[in-house]
Amino acid sequence: MRRSLLILLLVAVATASLLSREGEAEPSPTPLRGPVADPLAVATAGDVSPARQRFIERVERTCERFSERGRASLAAYTRRVRGRADMPERVTRFAARWHERRYRALRRLGRPPEARLAYGRWLEAMRAQSRLGARYLPLMRAGRAAEAQTAAADAVALRARRVALARRVGMRGC
């Protein structure tokens, strides 16, 4: 019973991560361009060159595309496996694979013209978050619930770090 509750908790965290749009509850003093611009998020990047802005827009378009497709495919997959005893595990694995595909797509975009260190840290935080999420199920299956909970908590903390790093680069979404 406890194992099932922990699996459901991870599924909820993974689904919320997939479906949510990241942002802070403060209004932005100056709006940034971009397809995923969140009006409540404050970017801390300062002046952004046109080349960097174009790169940010490519990143945010990629994230938006993955979010839209991810929501739709996760919902369809969840409907397809509804009622199965292993549904939480299947949905969690599906979400982990989606996060890994998103990371690889962003990695293929290359490096930004500026803020390379912050962007690299942001991308690595995304990768680490994805890997921690993928570790959860094997740990639970091995009867290592405490380690699984730690991995889930670390993934949530990495998401907060990723949001802060995105603001430094000049991004609002993803």
VODREN-405190 format. One line per field, with one value per residue (C-alpha): residue number from 0; chain; x, y, z; residue in one letter. Coordinates in nm, 3 decimals, padded with zeros to 5 digits. Each point is the difference from the previous one (the first is absolute). Last residue first. Example, Ala and Ser with C-alpha at 12.3 -4.5 7.8 and 13.67 -1.06 7.14 Angstrom:
REM VODREN-405190
k: 1_0
c: A_A
east: 01.367_-00.137
north: -00.106_-00.344
up: 00.714_00.066
r: s_a
//
This chain:
REM VODREN-405190
k: 173_172_171_170_169_168_167_166_165_164_163_162_161_160_159_158_157_156_155_154_153_152_151_150_149_148_147_146_145_144_143_142_141_140_139_138_137_136_135_134_133_132_131_130_129_128_127_126_125_124_123_122_121_120_119_118_117_116_115_114_113_112_111_110_109_108_107_106_105_104_103_102_101_100_99_98_97_96_95_94_93_92_91_90_89_88_87_86_85_84_83_82_81_80_79_78_77_76_75_74_73_72_71_70_69_68_67_66_65_64_63_62_61_60_59_58_57_56_55_54_53_52_51_50_49_48_47_46_45_44_43_42_41_40_39_38_37_36_35_34_33_32_31_30_29_28_27_26_25_24_23_22_21_20_19_18_17_16_15_14_13_12_11_10_9_8_7_6_5_4_3_2_1_0
c: A_A_A_A_A_A_A_A_A_A_A_A_A_A_A_A_A_A_A_A_A_A_A_A_A_A_A_A_A_A_A_A_A_A_A_A_A_A_A_A_A_A_A_A_A_A_A_A_A_A_A_A_A_A_A_A_A_A_A_A_A_A_A_A_A_A_A_A_A_A_A_A_A_A_A_A_A_A_A_A_A_A_A_A_A_A_A_A_A_A_A_A_A_A_A_A_A_A_A_A_A_A_A_A_A_A_A_A_A_A_A_A_A_A_A_A_A_A_A_A_A_A_A_A_A_A_A_A_A_A_A_A_A_A_A_A_A_A_A_A_A_A_A_A_A_A_A_A_A_A_A_A_A_A_A_A_A_A_A_A_A_A_A_A_A_A_A_A_A_A_A_A_A_A
east: 01.061_-00.125_00.130_00.345_00.253_00.305_-00.023_-00.371_00.071_00.248_-00.268_-00.250_00.263_00.075_-00.371_-00.013_00.308_-00.180_-00.291_00.243_00.177_-00.333_-00.071_00.349_-00.036_-00.336_00.158_00.285_-00.251_-00.206_00.287_-00.208_00.176_-00.318_-00.004_00.360_-00.064_-00.304_00.171_00.314_-00.175_-00.101_00.357_00.118_-00.241_00.098_00.368_-00.061_-00.198_00.270_00.255_-00.195_-00.024_00.371_00.086_-00.229_00.163_00.349_-00.086_-00.150_00.070_-00.013_-00.210_00.132_-00.148_-00.362_00.070_00.014_-00.356_-00.122_00.198_-00.154_-00.352_00.058_00.116_-00.307_-00.227_00.176_-00.057_-00.369_-00.050_00.180_-00.229_-00.308_00.104_00.081_-00.327_-00.198_00.147_-00.332_-00.165_-00.326_00.118_00.280_-00.145_-00.148_00.339_00.165_-00.241_00.048_00.379_-00.007_-00.205_00.195_00.331_-00.095_-00.087_00.295_00.246_-00.105_00.013_00.349_00.126_-00.157_00.162_00.344_-00.034_-00.120_00.295_00.237_-00.161_00.028_00.368_00.063_-00.198_00.208_-00.165_00.026_-00.069_-00.023_-00.224_-00.321_-00.310_-00.283_-00.366_-00.048_00.137_00.159_-00.022_-00.008_00.268_00.044_00.077_-00.233_00.148_-00.109_-00.110_-00.276_00.094_-00.147_00.290_-00.004_00.019_-00.275_-00.149_-00.106_00.323_00.111_-00.347_00.004_00.340_-00.100_-00.333_00.170_00.256_-00.276_-00.185_00.315_00.031_-00.362_00.042_00.309_-00.186_-00.277
north: 02.547_00.355_00.344_00.014_00.280_-00.210_00.109_-00.080_-00.352_-00.051_00.084_-00.239_-00.276_00.040_-00.042_-00.309_-00.136_00.017_-00.204_-00.260_-00.015_-00.073_-00.284_-00.146_00.023_-00.176_-00.279_-00.031_-00.040_-00.249_-00.241_-00.313_-00.085_00.082_00.342_00.067_-00.110_00.229_00.314_-00.011_00.149_00.308_00.047_-00.029_00.267_00.239_-00.058_00.079_00.314_00.112_-00.064_00.224_00.279_-00.031_00.021_00.303_00.174_-00.069_00.094_00.336_00.127_-00.138_-00.291_-00.354_-00.268_-00.065_-00.374_00.019_00.129_-00.301_-00.237_00.154_-00.025_-00.367_-00.065_00.172_-00.210_-00.320_00.093_00.075_-00.341_-00.173_00.175_-00.092_-00.364_-00.020_00.162_-00.228_-00.328_-00.141_00.095_00.195_00.290_-00.104_00.158_00.300_00.075_-00.034_00.249_00.248_-00.039_00.043_00.319_00.157_-00.095_00.131_00.340_00.004_-00.123_00.270_00.263_-00.110_00.012_00.342_00.114_-00.117_00.159_00.326_-00.001_-00.043_00.291_00.211_-00.091_00.117_00.322_00.073_-00.024_00.283_-00.114_-00.376_00.011_-00.117_00.050_-00.245_00.101_00.083_-00.340_00.025_-00.338_00.133_00.259_00.368_00.134_00.221_00.263_00.032_-00.363_-00.058_-00.211_-00.345_-00.191_-00.210_-00.353_-00.130_-00.317_-00.307_-00.197_00.096_-00.070_-00.339_-00.088_00.111_-00.188_-00.312_00.030_00.018_-00.292_-00.209_00.099_-00.091_-00.337_-00.076_00.083_-00.243
up: -02.010_00.007_00.087_-00.149_00.045_00.087_00.362_00.007_-00.129_00.286_00.259_-00.162_-00.015_00.369_00.083_-00.223_00.172_00.335_-00.141_-00.136_00.338_00.170_-00.244_00.047_00.379_-00.018_-00.206_00.247_00.285_-00.201_-00.069_-00.056_-00.329_-00.191_00.167_-00.099_-00.358_-00.010_00.130_-00.212_-00.307_00.197_00.115_-00.359_-00.120_00.278_-00.081_-00.368_00.080_00.245_-00.277_-00.239_00.255_00.084_-00.369_-00.040_00.297_-00.135_-00.357_00.089_-00.354_-00.357_00.126_-00.040_-00.224_-00.089_00.016_00.382_00.003_-00.198_00.226_00.314_-00.144_-00.085_00.357_00.146_-00.223_00.108_00.366_-00.069_-00.164_00.286_00.251_-00.203_-00.018_00.371_00.102_-00.239_00.126_00.123_-00.327_00.019_-00.213_-00.239_-00.317_00.180_00.157_-00.342_-00.154_00.285_-00.016_-00.380_00.016_00.284_-00.157_-00.344_00.142_00.238_-00.263_-00.245_00.273_00.103_-00.358_-00.052_00.327_-00.108_-00.344_00.160_00.239_-00.297_-00.183_00.317_00.029_-00.354_00.060_00.312_00.342_00.248_00.356_00.053_00.306_-00.163_00.213_-00.053_00.028_-00.369_-00.103_-00.342_-00.171_-00.356_00.059_00.064_00.344_00.198_00.230_00.364_00.019_00.253_00.301_00.066_-00.147_-00.312_-00.130_-00.219_00.129_-00.193_-00.008_00.349_00.133_-00.172_00.142_00.350_-00.019_-00.131_00.278_00.261_-00.159_00.032_00.365_00.067_-00.172_00.209_00.320_-00.096
r: c_g_r_m_g_v_r_r_a_l_a_v_r_r_a_r_l_a_v_a_d_a_a_a_t_q_a_e_a_a_r_g_a_r_m_l_p_l_y_r_a_g_l_r_s_q_a_r_m_a_e_l_w_r_g_y_a_l_r_a_e_p_p_r_g_l_r_r_l_a_r_y_r_r_e_h_w_r_a_a_f_r_t_v_r_e_p_m_d_a_r_g_r_v_r_r_t_y_a_a_l_s_a_r_g_r_e_s_f_r_e_c_t_r_e_v_r_e_i_f_r_q_r_a_p_s_v_d_g_a_t_a_v_a_l_p_d_a_v_p_g_r_l_p_t_p_s_p_e_a_e_g_e_r_s_l_l_s_a_t_a_v_a_v_l_l_l_i_l_l_s_r_r_m
//
